[in-house]
């Protein structure tokens, strides 16, 4: 599971995550160390909290969930070197690029 | 092709080229039916990198291998994207390493061919592999 990585990335401590999913810090710590497994309900809460898919938390999905603004869901794109290391930052830059292009065409 | 020829090709095809602050070396998108390429003003560290990024983005236009951004969210979508990327990379390598020139240079080692054509060794190898796959070498 990728809980430690996700928590650190979000800059939170175990107590804060535990509070959000309504379990004790000891219980949450066990999820991180693999000593116990969270239920599906808790996994879903964690996925919401970290803004990734359940599969990503479980390590089955290599790509974190990316937030794509609704208006750009169908936008046709391609990135140099593909999407292997695509990050939210790239999506945000793409949105800025689109806004730049639109302003240029006005 | 030399870099200037790539820029001319873009102009002929009515493809916009924009230098922009992005982490990726390049990207391509469509606005009002027209292709627009973004090249990074931050990470393109050499003329070869600029040339290769431009060639790859142009290749996406020429082969129509762009995809809805939402495809990145699914495993099947990502598989299709990988296919798009491969085709664009191969096409870009043929722009940068034309078959006739490659045939003349082939007795040379890869690094010398790369130097001669002002591209990376990786691009030369991609082109050789592609031409061999097509039975042209």
gemmi code that builds the backbone of each chain (N, CA, C; Angstrom):
import gemmi

chains = {
    "A": [
        ("UNK", (0.836, -1.203, 0.000), (0.000, 0.000, 0.000), (0.870, 1.251, 0.000)),
        ("UNK", (0.294, 2.308, -0.508), (1.082, 3.541, -0.651), (0.699, 4.619, 0.356)),
        ("UNK", (0.186, 4.195, 1.515), (-0.342, 5.185, 2.463), (0.716, 6.147, 2.989)),
        ("UNK", (1.892, 5.615, 3.297), (2.937, 6.491, 3.875), (3.322, 7.566, 2.853)),
        ("UNK", (3.568, 7.089, 1.625), (3.957, 8.000, 0.525), (2.895, 9.091, 0.316)),
        ("UNK", (1.618, 8.667, 0.302), (0.532, 9.629, 0.056), (0.390, 10.622, 1.206)),
        ("UNK", (0.515, 10.090, 2.422), (0.365, 10.970, 3.595), (1.468, 12.024, 3.626)),
        ("UNK", (2.699, 11.569, 3.380), (3.822, 12.517, 3.415), (3.688, 13.562, 2.322)),
        ("UNK", (3.225, 13.106, 1.169), (3.040, 14.016, 0.040), (2.024, 15.106, 0.395)),
        ("UNK", (1.021, 14.696, 1.188), (-0.028, 15.648, 1.565), (0.400, 16.497, 2.772)),
        ("UNK", (1.540, 16.138, 3.369), (2.047, 16.895, 4.519), (1.221, 16.701, 5.777)),
        ("UNK", (0.677, 15.510, 5.975), (-0.163, 15.241, 7.158), (0.523, 14.237, 8.078)),
        ("UNK", (0.109, 14.254, 9.353), (0.622, 13.214, 10.247), (-0.446, 12.122, 10.396)),
        ("UNK", (-0.064, 11.036, 11.034), (-0.981, 9.887, 11.152), (-2.270, 10.260, 11.880)),
        ("UNK", (-2.123, 11.106, 12.920), (-3.305, 11.479, 13.714), (-4.347, 12.203, 12.855)),
        ("UNK", (-3.872, 13.055, 11.967), (-4.802, 13.823, 11.122), (-5.558, 12.903, 10.152)),
        ("UNK", (-4.832, 11.964, 9.572), (-5.495, 11.038, 8.637), (-6.464, 10.149, 9.406)),
        ("UNK", (-6.007, 9.656, 10.565), (-6.853, 8.778, 11.381), (-8.157, 9.484, 11.762)),
        ("UNK", (-8.043, 10.757, 12.104), (-9.229, 11.524, 12.493), (-10.208, 11.610, 11.322)),
        ("UNK", (-9.668, 11.860, 10.131), (-10.535, 12.002, 8.953), (-11.313, 10.719, 8.658)),
        ("UNK", (-10.619, 9.584, 8.805), (-11.321, 8.329, 8.475), (-11.993, 7.702, 9.700)),
        ("UNK", (-11.907, 8.449, 10.801), (-12.613, 8.044, 12.021), (-12.131, 6.713, 12.607)),
        ("UNK", (-10.824, 6.573, 12.687), (-10.255, 5.413, 13.398), (-9.175, 5.953, 14.349)),
        ("UNK", (-8.690, 5.098, 15.223), (-7.631, 5.561, 16.133), (-6.304, 5.654, 15.386)),
        ("UNK", (-5.391, 6.418, 15.965), (-4.087, 6.562, 15.311), (-3.352, 5.209, 15.265)),
        ("UNK", (-3.554, 4.412, 16.321), (-2.906, 3.090, 16.368), (-3.422, 2.223, 15.213)),
        ("UNK", (-4.745, 2.270, 15.015), (-5.340, 1.466, 13.930), (-4.804, 1.934, 12.577)),
        ("UNK", (-4.737, 3.245, 12.419), (-4.255, 3.764, 11.124), (-2.790, 3.387, 10.900)),
        ("UNK", (-2.019, 3.485, 11.971), (-0.599, 3.142, 11.872), (-0.429, 1.698, 11.388)),
        ("UNK", (-1.320, 0.825, 11.831), (-1.255, -0.582, 11.411), (-1.542, -0.734, 9.915)),
        ("UNK", (-2.417, 0.137, 9.380), (-2.681, 0.089, 7.920), (-1.402, 0.439, 7.161)),
        ("UNK", (-0.726, 1.465, 7.685), (0.490, 1.923, 6.984), (1.595, 0.866, 7.004)),
        ("UNK", (1.687, 0.174, 8.121), (2.783, -0.807, 8.235), (2.364, -2.187, 7.718)),
        ("UNK", (1.108, -2.317, 7.335), (0.651, -3.588, 6.783), (0.300, -4.615, 7.851)),
        ("UNK", (0.243, -4.158, 9.125), (-0.094, -5.115, 10.195), (-1.580, -5.456, 10.200)),
        ("UNK", (-2.390, -4.544, 9.665), (-3.802, -4.893, 9.455), (-4.287, -4.221, 8.168)),
        ("UNK", (-5.384, -4.748, 7.644), (-5.874, -4.224, 6.359), (-7.151, -3.427, 6.555)),
        ("UNK", (-7.235, -2.249, 5.934), (-8.466, -1.453, 6.092), (-9.629, -2.094, 5.344)),
        ("UNK", (-10.844, -1.845, 5.835), (-12.035, -2.337, 5.136), (-12.206, -1.530, 3.841)),
        ("UNK", (-13.099, -1.995, 2.994), (-13.316, -1.277, 1.723), (-13.842, 0.140, 1.988)),
        ("UNK", (-14.710, 0.269, 2.997), (-15.251, 1.598, 3.325), (-14.128, 2.565, 3.698)),
        ("UNK", (-13.215, 2.053, 4.490), (-12.093, 2.913, 4.917), (-11.175, 3.213, 3.732)),
        ("UNK", (-10.972, 2.226, 2.891), (-10.150, 2.464, 1.697), (-10.755, 3.572, 0.837)),
        ("UNK", (-12.080, 3.534, 0.723), (-12.771, 4.552, -0.075), (-12.571, 5.937, 0.538)),
        ("UNK", (-12.676, 5.989, 1.873), (-12.463, 7.280, 2.559), (-11.028, 7.766, 2.337)),
        ("UNK", (-10.091, 6.830, 2.410), (-8.681, 7.203, 2.206), (-8.453, 7.693, 0.774)),
        ("UNK", (-9.128, 7.012, -0.174), (-8.981, 7.411, -1.577), (-9.500, 8.837, -1.774)),
        ("UNK", (-10.631, 9.130, -1.105), (-11.187, 10.493, -1.190), (-10.228, 11.500, -0.556)),
        ("UNK", (-9.703, 11.109, 0.589), (-8.826, 12.016, 1.341), (-7.565, 12.347, 0.543)),
        ("UNK", (-6.972, 11.308, -0.060), (-5.717, 11.534, -0.789), (-5.950, 11.893, -2.263)),
        ("UNK", (-7.229, 11.857, -2.640), (-7.588, 12.215, -4.003), (-6.938, 11.288, -5.048)),
        ("UNK", (-6.979, 10.015, -4.772), (-6.469, 9.010, -5.706), (-7.484, 7.861, -5.755)),
        ("UNK", (-7.256, 6.877, -6.615), (-8.182, 5.745, -6.657), (-7.803, 4.713, -5.590)),
        ("UNK", (-8.771, 3.854, -5.269), (-8.499, 2.769, -4.314), (-7.369, 1.896, -4.863)),
        ("UNK", (-7.415, 1.635, -6.163), (-6.367, 0.822, -6.793), (-4.991, 1.443, -6.602)),
        ("UNK", (-4.940, 2.748, -6.669), (-3.643, 3.406, -6.511), (-3.116, 3.203, -5.082)),
        ("UNK", (-4.014, 3.325, -4.112), (-3.592, 3.104, -2.721), (-3.043, 1.686, -2.553)),
        ("UNK", (-3.707, 0.735, -3.210), (-3.296, -0.659, -3.078), (-2.063, -1.002, -3.914)),
        ("UNK", (-1.625, -0.027, -4.715), (-0.427, -0.249, -5.525), (-0.700, -0.989, -6.818)),
        ("UNK", (-1.998, -1.087, -7.201), (-2.330, -1.806, -8.436), (-2.328, -0.880, -9.638)),
        ("UNK", (-2.367, 0.375, -9.372), (-2.469, 1.356, -10.442), (-1.273, 2.296, -10.325)),
        ("UNK", (-0.494, 2.362, -11.387), (0.737, 3.142, -11.333), (0.503, 4.653, -11.417)),
        ("UNK", (-0.675, 5.037, -11.891), (-0.871, 6.467, -12.117), (-1.820, 7.086, -11.093)),
        ("UNK", (-1.369, 8.107, -10.374), (-2.280, 8.740, -9.431), (-3.431, 9.413, -10.172)),
        ("UNK", (-4.554, 9.541, -9.495), (-5.692, 10.197, -10.128), (-5.353, 11.650, -10.424)),
        ("UNK", (-5.644, 12.068, -11.621), (-5.354, 13.445, -12.002), (-6.659, 14.207, -12.101)),
        ("UNK", (-6.631, 15.414, -11.613), (-7.843, 16.237, -11.679), (-7.846, 16.980, -13.004)),
        ("UNK", (-8.826, 16.660, -13.832), (-8.929, 17.329, -15.124), (-10.200, 18.171, -15.100)),
        ("UNK", (-10.091, 19.482, -15.303), (-11.308, 20.305, -15.293), (-12.331, 19.780, -16.303)),
        ("UNK", (-13.581, 19.825, -15.900), (-14.670, 19.276, -16.712), (-14.610, 19.762, -18.164)),
        ("UNK", (-14.380, 21.059, -18.327), (-14.408, 21.628, -19.686), (-13.283, 21.098, -20.587)),
        ("UNK", (-12.281, 20.467, -19.971), (-11.153, 19.963, -20.765), (-11.103, 18.441, -20.860)),
        ("UNK", (-12.142, 17.759, -20.374), (-12.138, 16.294, -20.368), (-11.927, 15.709, -21.763)),
        ("UNK", (-12.485, 16.356, -22.774), (-12.383, 15.816, -24.140), (-11.270, 16.463, -24.947)),
        ("UNK", (-10.478, 17.275, -24.288), (-9.397, 17.962, -24.994), (-8.417, 16.949, -25.595)),
        ("UNK", (-8.100, 17.150, -26.874), (-7.158, 16.266, -27.566), (-5.737, 16.731, -27.257)),
        ("UNK", (-4.926, 15.829, -26.783), (-3.558, 16.207, -26.399), (-2.562, 15.104, -26.730)),
        ("UNK", (-1.317, 15.421, -26.576), (-0.227, 14.438, -26.517), (0.924, 15.143, -25.823)),
        ("UNK", (1.630, 14.385, -25.011), (2.762, 14.944, -24.269), (4.064, 14.345, -24.769)),
        ("UNK", (5.094, 15.155, -24.813), (6.412, 14.639, -25.180), (6.804, 13.586, -24.146)),
        ("UNK", (7.291, 12.470, -24.642), (7.694, 11.354, -23.772), (6.507, 10.655, -23.129)),
        ("UNK", (5.315, 10.930, -23.621), (4.147, 10.193, -23.147), (3.668, 10.566, -21.760)),
        ("UNK", (2.955, 9.629, -21.158), (2.260, 9.951, -19.906), (2.814, 9.199, -18.705)),
        ("UNK", (3.946, 8.513, -18.919), (4.485, 7.661, -17.857), (4.684, 8.427, -16.537)),
        ("UNK", (5.235, 9.612, -16.644), (5.467, 10.360, -15.403), (4.569, 11.598, -15.320)),
        ("UNK", (3.399, 11.467, -15.945), (2.478, 12.606, -15.961), (2.022, 12.960, -14.539)),
        ("UNK", (2.105, 14.227, -14.206), (1.727, 14.674, -12.867), (0.602, 15.691, -12.953)),
        ("UNK", (0.007, 15.967, -11.807), (-1.040, 16.989, -11.757), (-0.509, 18.327, -12.276)),
        ("UNK", (0.750, 18.568, -11.980), (1.413, 19.800, -12.438), (1.315, 19.937, -13.973)),
        ("UNK", (1.441, 18.800, -14.677), (1.375, 18.850, -16.142), (-0.037, 19.194, -16.625)),
        ("UNK", (-1.025, 18.664, -15.900), (-2.414, 18.971, -16.258), (-2.675, 20.466, -16.011)),
        ("UNK", (-2.188, 20.945, -14.879), (-2.386, 22.365, -14.556), (-1.704, 23.261, -15.595)),
        ("UNK", (-0.520, 22.839, -16.028), (0.184, 23.625, -17.048), (-0.549, 23.569, -18.387)),
        ("UNK", (-1.134, 22.415, -18.673), (-1.908, 22.281, -19.910), (-3.098, 23.250, -19.894)),
        ("UNK", (-3.744, 23.325, -18.746), (-4.889, 24.244, -18.614), (-4.418, 25.693, -18.826)),
        ("UNK", (-3.287, 26.032, -18.220), (-2.744, 27.393, -18.394), (-2.408, 27.643, -19.865)),
        ("UNK", (-1.877, 26.624, -20.499), (-1.516, 26.735, -21.923), (-2.776, 26.999, -22.761)),
        ("UNK", (-3.845, 26.272, -22.441), (-5.100, 26.467, -23.174), (-5.624, 27.888, -22.967)),
        ("UNK", (-5.528, 28.353, -21.737), (-6.007, 29.716, -21.453), (-5.163, 30.745, -22.214)),
        ("UNK", (-3.877, 30.465, -22.279), (-2.979, 31.355, -23.036), (-3.379, 31.372, -24.520)),
        ("UNK", (-3.633, 30.180, -25.062), (-3.992, 30.099, -26.486), (-5.300, 30.845, -26.757)),
        ("UNK", (-6.257, 30.642, -25.851), (-7.560, 31.306, -26.020), (-7.393, 32.816, -25.976)),
        ("UNK", (-6.564, 33.298, -25.042), (-6.387, 34.758, -24.928), (-5.674, 35.309, -26.161)),
        ("UNK", (-4.799, 34.489, -26.733), (-4.048, 34.920, -27.929), (-4.972, 35.058, -29.145)),
        ("UNK", (-6.003, 34.207, -29.174), (-6.919, 34.195, -30.331), (-7.954, 35.304, -30.257)),
        ("UNK", (-8.110, 35.897, -29.074), (-9.152, 36.936, -28.915), (-8.846, 38.167, -29.754)),
    ],
    "B": [
        ("UNK", (15.645, 16.069, -41.452), (15.246, 17.475, -41.528), (16.028, 18.301, -40.515)),
        ("UNK", (16.359, 19.487, -40.894), (16.980, 20.381, -39.915), (15.858, 21.146, -39.205)),
        ("UNK", (16.196, 21.784, -38.110), (15.166, 22.433, -37.283), (14.331, 23.436, -38.092)),
        ("UNK", (14.980, 24.220, -38.922), (14.258, 25.233, -39.713), (13.208, 24.579, -40.612)),
        ("UNK", (13.549, 23.414, -41.147), (12.589, 22.703, -42.012), (11.371, 22.244, -41.205)),
        ("UNK", (11.611, 21.873, -39.966), (10.492, 21.450, -39.107), (9.566, 22.635, -38.830)),
        ("UNK", (10.177, 23.788, -38.577), (9.354, 24.997, -38.349), (8.581, 25.360, -39.616)),
        ("UNK", (9.214, 25.212, -40.774), (8.524, 25.500, -42.042), (7.373, 24.535, -42.268)),
        ("UNK", (7.626, 23.269, -41.938), (6.572, 22.258, -42.091), (5.365, 22.629, -41.219)),
        ("UNK", (5.652, 23.052, -39.991), (4.570, 23.455, -39.086), (3.780, 24.621, -39.680)),
        ("UNK", (4.490, 25.557, -40.244), (3.840, 26.736, -40.823), (2.946, 26.328, -41.994)),
        ("UNK", (3.483, 25.461, -42.854), (2.704, 24.996, -44.014), (1.435, 24.270, -43.578)),
        ("UNK", (1.545, 23.545, -42.492), (0.392, 22.757, -42.010), (-0.498, 23.579, -41.075)),
        ("UNK", (-0.156, 24.844, -40.933), (-0.932, 25.733, -40.069), (-0.969, 25.278, -38.614)),
        ("UNK", (0.165, 24.789, -38.158), (0.287, 24.324, -36.775), (0.996, 25.417, -35.971)),
        ("UNK", (0.337, 25.868, -34.925), (0.922, 26.931, -34.104), (2.052, 26.409, -33.222)),
        ("UNK", (3.065, 27.202, -33.062), (4.157, 26.818, -32.154), (4.321, 27.902, -31.101)),
        ("UNK", (4.275, 27.481, -29.862), (4.300, 28.435, -28.745), (5.340, 28.004, -27.728)),
        ("UNK", (6.178, 28.943, -27.315), (7.121, 28.634, -26.241), (6.457, 28.995, -24.929)),
        ("UNK", (6.433, 28.029, -24.034), (5.634, 28.180, -22.826), (6.353, 27.555, -21.629)),
        ("UNK", (5.975, 27.997, -20.430), (6.616, 27.467, -19.226), (5.961, 26.136, -18.841)),
        ("UNK", (6.560, 25.020, -19.264), (6.009, 23.697, -18.935), (7.136, 22.763, -18.485)),
        ("UNK", (6.739, 21.777, -17.658), (7.718, 20.823, -17.125), (8.126, 19.796, -18.177)),
        ("UNK", (7.144, 19.388, -19.007), (7.442, 18.459, -20.101), (8.146, 19.243, -21.208)),
        ("UNK", (8.933, 18.523, -22.013), (9.651, 19.238, -23.074), (8.705, 19.817, -24.113)),
        ("UNK", (7.603, 19.122, -24.323), (6.653, 19.617, -25.310), (5.287, 18.996, -25.107)),
        ("UNK", (4.300, 19.617, -25.699), (2.962, 19.033, -25.707), (2.237, 19.552, -26.927)),
        ("UNK", (1.176, 18.869, -27.251), (0.364, 19.334, -28.377), (-1.096, 19.247, -27.998)),
        ("UNK", (-1.859, 20.189, -28.465), (-3.286, 20.171, -28.194), (-4.013, 20.761, -29.401)),
        ("UNK", (-5.313, 20.786, -29.304), (-6.105, 21.304, -30.420), (-7.001, 22.418, -29.921)),
        ("UNK", (-7.043, 23.501, -30.659), (-7.962, 24.587, -30.312), (-8.690, 25.000, -31.585)),
        ("UNK", (-10.002, 24.960, -31.539), (-10.843, 25.271, -32.710), (-10.408, 24.478, -33.942)),
        ("UNK", (-10.078, 23.225, -33.732), (-9.715, 22.349, -34.857), (-8.280, 22.481, -35.326)),
        ("UNK", (-7.542, 23.440, -34.773), (-6.144, 23.607, -35.190), (-5.187, 23.067, -34.132)),
        ("UNK", (-4.140, 22.447, -34.618), (-3.122, 21.961, -33.692), (-2.286, 23.122, -33.162)),
        ("UNK", (-1.954, 23.027, -31.887), (-1.073, 24.014, -31.257), (-0.019, 23.255, -30.457)),
        ("UNK", (1.214, 23.521, -30.765), (2.311, 22.866, -30.053), (2.850, 23.806, -28.982)),
        ("UNK", (3.140, 23.249, -27.822), (3.808, 24.011, -26.768), (5.197, 23.429, -26.565)),
        ("UNK", (6.195, 24.267, -26.624), (7.568, 23.803, -26.360), (8.056, 24.481, -25.084)),
        ("UNK", (8.737, 23.730, -24.258), (9.131, 24.265, -22.959), (10.245, 25.303, -23.059)),
        ("UNK", (10.038, 26.417, -22.405), (11.124, 27.408, -22.356), (12.039, 27.106, -21.172)),
        ("UNK", (11.661, 26.093, -20.401), (12.429, 25.779, -19.193), (13.365, 24.597, -19.348)),
        ("UNK", (12.873, 23.512, -19.968), (13.668, 22.277, -19.910), (14.384, 21.896, -21.203)),
        ("UNK", (14.105, 22.586, -22.291), (14.815, 22.248, -23.530), (16.231, 22.827, -23.431)),
        ("UNK", (17.182, 21.916, -23.231), (18.531, 22.375, -22.879), (19.471, 22.489, -24.071)),
        ("UNK", (19.064, 22.016, -25.228), (19.972, 22.081, -26.378), (19.156, 22.169, -27.665)),
        ("UNK", (19.860, 22.471, -28.749), (19.178, 22.540, -30.052), (18.659, 21.171, -30.453)),
        ("UNK", (19.395, 20.133, -30.085), (18.936, 18.769, -30.416), (17.626, 18.472, -29.688)),
        ("UNK", (17.560, 18.853, -28.421), (16.322, 18.605, -27.662), (15.152, 19.378, -28.251)),
        ("UNK", (15.410, 20.606, -28.651), (14.349, 21.421, -29.263), (13.863, 20.753, -30.554)),
        ("UNK", (14.818, 20.338, -31.361), (14.503, 19.707, -32.643), (13.697, 18.413, -32.441)),
        ("UNK", (14.135, 17.609, -31.478), (13.460, 16.325, -31.260), (12.070, 16.502, -30.650)),
        ("UNK", (11.949, 17.480, -29.761), (10.624, 17.727, -29.175), (9.673, 18.244, -30.255)),
        ("UNK", (10.172, 19.140, -31.078), (9.333, 19.686, -32.151), (8.932, 18.574, -33.138)),
        ("UNK", (9.899, 17.737, -33.501), (9.608, 16.649, -34.452), (8.558, 15.701, -33.886)),
        ("UNK", (8.671, 15.398, -32.602), (7.713, 14.454, -32.026), (6.310, 15.052, -31.964)),
        ("UNK", (6.226, 16.319, -31.595), (4.898, 16.943, -31.541), (4.311, 17.078, -32.954)),
        ("UNK", (5.174, 17.408, -33.912), (4.702, 17.472, -35.306), (4.218, 16.102, -35.768)),
        ("UNK", (4.940, 15.081, -35.359), (4.561, 13.716, -35.752), (3.171, 13.358, -35.230)),
        ("UNK", (2.847, 13.867, -34.045), (1.502, 13.627, -33.513), (0.455, 14.239, -34.453)),
        ("UNK", (0.748, 15.422, -34.975), (-0.195, 16.090, -35.893), (-0.292, 15.294, -37.200)),
        ("UNK", (0.857, 14.942, -37.739), (0.887, 14.284, -39.044), (0.199, 12.922, -39.013)),
        ("UNK", (0.280, 12.246, -37.882), (-0.318, 10.913, -37.779), (-1.682, 10.941, -37.086)),
        ("UNK", (-2.070, 12.113, -36.618), (-3.369, 12.243, -35.928), (-3.389, 11.510, -34.590)),
        ("UNK", (-2.204, 11.269, -34.026), (-2.160, 10.507, -32.778), (-2.216, 11.413, -31.546)),
        ("UNK", (-3.305, 12.136, -31.433), (-3.597, 12.830, -30.181), (-4.779, 12.087, -29.562)),
        ("UNK", (-5.014, 12.303, -28.292), (-6.040, 11.522, -27.598), (-6.729, 12.401, -26.558)),
        ("UNK", (-7.972, 12.063, -26.217), (-8.642, 12.856, -25.178), (-7.882, 12.697, -23.864)),
        ("UNK", (-7.637, 13.782, -23.187), (-6.852, 13.758, -21.949), (-7.462, 12.804, -20.921)),
        ("UNK", (-8.778, 12.636, -20.965), (-9.434, 11.765, -19.979), (-8.997, 10.296, -20.124)),
        ("UNK", (-8.374, 9.932, -21.257), (-7.924, 8.547, -21.441), (-6.856, 8.146, -20.432)),
        ("UNK", (-6.162, 9.129, -19.868), (-5.090, 8.787, -18.923), (-5.647, 8.124, -17.664)),
        ("UNK", (-6.956, 8.257, -17.467), (-7.555, 7.754, -16.234), (-7.789, 6.245, -16.234)),
        ("UNK", (-7.756, 5.602, -17.392), (-8.052, 4.166, -17.404), (-6.882, 3.376, -17.976)),
        ("UNK", (-6.791, 2.133, -17.548), (-5.689, 1.276, -18.003), (-5.765, 1.081, -19.522)),
        ("UNK", (-6.981, 0.849, -20.041), (-7.146, 0.636, -21.482), (-6.779, 1.912, -22.246)),
        ("UNK", (-7.204, 3.032, -21.673), (-6.877, 4.322, -22.295), (-5.382, 4.522, -22.370)),
        ("UNK", (-4.709, 4.168, -21.290), (-3.249, 4.359, -21.255), (-2.550, 3.453, -22.264)),
        ("UNK", (-3.135, 2.278, -22.469), (-2.565, 1.350, -23.460), (-2.652, 1.982, -24.859)),
        ("UNK", (-3.796, 2.591, -25.139), (-3.959, 3.259, -26.440), (-2.997, 4.434, -26.578)),
        ("UNK", (-2.785, 5.133, -25.481), (-1.865, 6.274, -25.507), (-0.441, 5.791, -25.812)),
        ("UNK", (-0.070, 4.677, -25.218), (1.284, 4.139, -25.462), (1.455, 3.839, -26.957)),
        ("UNK", (0.392, 3.304, -27.581), (0.456, 3.017, -29.025), (0.614, 4.312, -29.817)),
        ("UNK", (-0.153, 5.332, -29.429), (-0.055, 6.654, -30.088), (1.365, 7.188, -29.972)),
        ("UNK", (1.918, 7.078, -28.765), (3.262, 7.622, -28.527), (4.299, 6.896, -29.366)),
        ("UNK", (4.140, 5.585, -29.476), (5.109, 4.810, -30.244), (5.090, 5.234, -31.709)),
        ("UNK", (3.871, 5.358, -32.240), (3.752, 5.751, -33.658), (4.337, 7.146, -33.887)),
        ("UNK", (4.048, 8.056, -32.962), (4.574, 9.426, -33.117), (6.099, 9.432, -33.032)),
        ("UNK", (6.625, 8.648, -32.111), (8.089, 8.589, -31.941), (8.751, 8.024, -33.194)),
        ("UNK", (8.136, 6.971, -33.756), (8.696, 6.372, -34.975), (8.632, 7.372, -36.130)),
        ("UNK", (7.485, 8.042, -36.252), (7.328, 9.014, -37.337), (8.321, 10.155, -37.180)),
        ("UNK", (8.486, 10.615, -35.937), (9.456, 11.694, -35.687), (10.853, 11.246, -36.084)),
        ("UNK", (11.178, 10.011, -35.788), (12.534, 9.535, -36.111), (12.742, 9.501, -37.622)),
        ("UNK", (11.683, 9.236, -38.381), (11.847, 9.229, -39.852), (11.980, 10.655, -40.404)),
        ("UNK", (11.406, 11.621, -39.683), (11.596, 13.026, -40.096), (13.040, 13.450, -39.853)),
        ("UNK", (13.580, 12.993, -38.738), (14.922, 13.431, -38.326), (16.040, 12.591, -38.942)),
        ("UNK", (15.695, 11.341, -39.252), (16.697, 10.431, -39.828), (16.113, 9.848, -41.122)),
        ("UNK", (16.164, 10.603, -42.202), (15.575, 10.106, -43.453), (16.300, 8.836, -43.931)),
        ("UNK", (15.531, 7.942, -44.523), (16.075, 6.641, -44.941), (17.266, 6.777, -45.887)),
        ("UNK", (17.144, 7.671, -46.889), (18.245, 7.789, -47.872), (19.544, 8.243, -47.196)),
        ("UNK", (19.417, 9.193, -46.270), (20.626, 9.668, -45.573), (21.183, 8.573, -44.661)),
        ("UNK", (20.281, 7.885, -44.016), (20.713, 6.824, -43.098), (21.479, 5.735, -43.857)),
        ("UNK", (20.974, 5.379, -45.036), (21.633, 4.332, -45.822), (23.072, 4.727, -46.149)),
        ("UNK", (23.254, 6.005, -46.445), (24.604, 6.481, -46.770), (25.521, 6.477, -45.545)),
        ("UNK", (24.913, 6.726, -44.385), (25.717, 6.870, -43.160), (25.908, 5.557, -42.397)),
        ("UNK", (25.147, 4.544, -42.757), (25.123, 3.321, -41.947), (26.463, 2.623, -41.683)),
        ("UNK", (27.427, 2.737, -42.555), (28.697, 2.111, -42.165), (29.289, 2.741, -40.896)),
        ("UNK", (28.848, 3.934, -40.567), (29.396, 4.627, -39.389), (28.742, 4.103, -38.106)),
        ("UNK", (29.429, 4.239, -36.968), (28.780, 3.867, -35.698), (27.628, 4.835, -35.378)),
        ("UNK", (26.720, 4.357, -34.544), (25.504, 5.136, -34.252), (25.828, 6.553, -33.759)),
        ("UNK", (26.832, 6.668, -32.892), (27.094, 8.012, -32.342), (27.558, 8.990, -33.426)),
        ("UNK", (28.236, 8.453, -34.429), (28.670, 9.340, -35.527), (27.493, 9.720, -36.437)),
        ("UNK", (26.598, 8.769, -36.649), (25.396, 9.078, -37.450), (24.593, 10.172, -36.730)),
        ("UNK", (24.466, 10.000, -35.405), (23.727, 10.987, -34.599), (24.379, 12.363, -34.717)),
        ("UNK", (25.679, 12.370, -34.630), (26.417, 13.637, -34.715), (26.215, 14.276, -36.084)),
        ("UNK", (26.300, 13.449, -37.100), (26.162, 13.923, -38.490), (24.780, 14.538, -38.724)),
        ("UNK", (23.760, 13.908, -38.158), (22.383, 14.381, -38.386), (21.911, 15.349, -37.288)),
        ("UNK", (22.777, 15.583, -36.317), (22.442, 16.486, -35.219), (21.187, 16.032, -34.457)),
        ("UNK", (21.179, 14.749, -34.139), (20.087, 14.179, -33.331), (20.723, 13.312, -32.240)),
        ("UNK", (19.875, 12.788, -31.349), (20.422, 11.916, -30.304), (20.609, 10.504, -30.853)),
        ("UNK", (21.440, 9.746, -30.176), (21.643, 8.346, -30.583), (20.334, 7.561, -30.464)),
        ("UNK", (19.550, 7.906, -29.463), (18.274, 7.222, -29.238), (17.379, 7.345, -30.480)),
        ("UNK", (17.371, 8.544, -31.069), (16.544, 8.771, -32.255), (17.062, 7.956, -33.441)),
        ("UNK", (18.379, 7.880, -33.580), (18.948, 7.077, -34.676), (18.525, 5.618, -34.502)),
        ("UNK", (18.635, 5.124, -33.282), (18.280, 3.720, -33.019), (16.791, 3.463, -33.269)),
        ("UNK", (15.959, 4.435, -32.890), (14.509, 4.286, -33.141), (14.255, 4.199, -34.643)),
        ("UNK", (14.934, 5.059, -35.398), (14.747, 5.070, -36.857), (15.225, 3.749, -37.469)),
        ("UNK", (16.393, 3.285, -37.053), (16.919, 2.019, -37.599), (15.939, 0.887, -37.312)),
        ("UNK", (15.477, 0.835, -36.076), (14.541, -0.231, -35.678), (13.259, -0.169, -36.522)),
        ("UNK", (12.778, 1.058, -36.729), (11.540, 1.237, -37.492), (11.725, 0.814, -38.955)),
        ("UNK", (12.816, 1.279, -39.567), (13.060, 0.926, -40.974), (13.263, -0.580, -41.134)),
        ("UNK", (13.923, -1.168, -40.161), (14.128, -2.630, -40.217), (12.791, -3.365, -40.098)),
        ("UNK", (11.964, -2.865, -39.213), (10.633, -3.461, -39.005), (9.813, -3.395, -40.289)),
        ("UNK", (9.989, -2.327, -41.037), (9.235, -2.132, -42.280), (9.940, -2.815, -43.469)),
        ("UNK", (11.039, -3.458, -43.207), (11.786, -4.146, -44.274), (12.498, -3.201, -45.219)),
        ("UNK", (12.776, -2.003, -44.769), (13.417, -1.013, -45.649), (14.930, -0.980, -45.462)),
        ("UNK", (15.418, -1.632, -44.461), (16.873, -1.674, -44.213), (17.347, -3.107, -44.180)),
    ],
}
model = gemmi.Model(1)
for chain_id, residues in chains.items():
    chain = gemmi.Chain(chain_id)
    for i, (resn, *xyz) in enumerate(residues, 1):
        res = gemmi.Residue()
        res.name, res.seqid = resn, gemmi.SeqId(i, " ")
        for name, pos in zip(("N", "CA", "C"), xyz):
            atom = gemmi.Atom()
            atom.name, atom.element = name, gemmi.Element(name[0])
            atom.pos, atom.b_iso = gemmi.Position(*pos), 0.0
            res.add_atom(atom)
        chain.add_residue(res)
    model.add_chain(chain)
structure = gemmi.Structure()
structure.add_model(model)
structure.setup_entities()
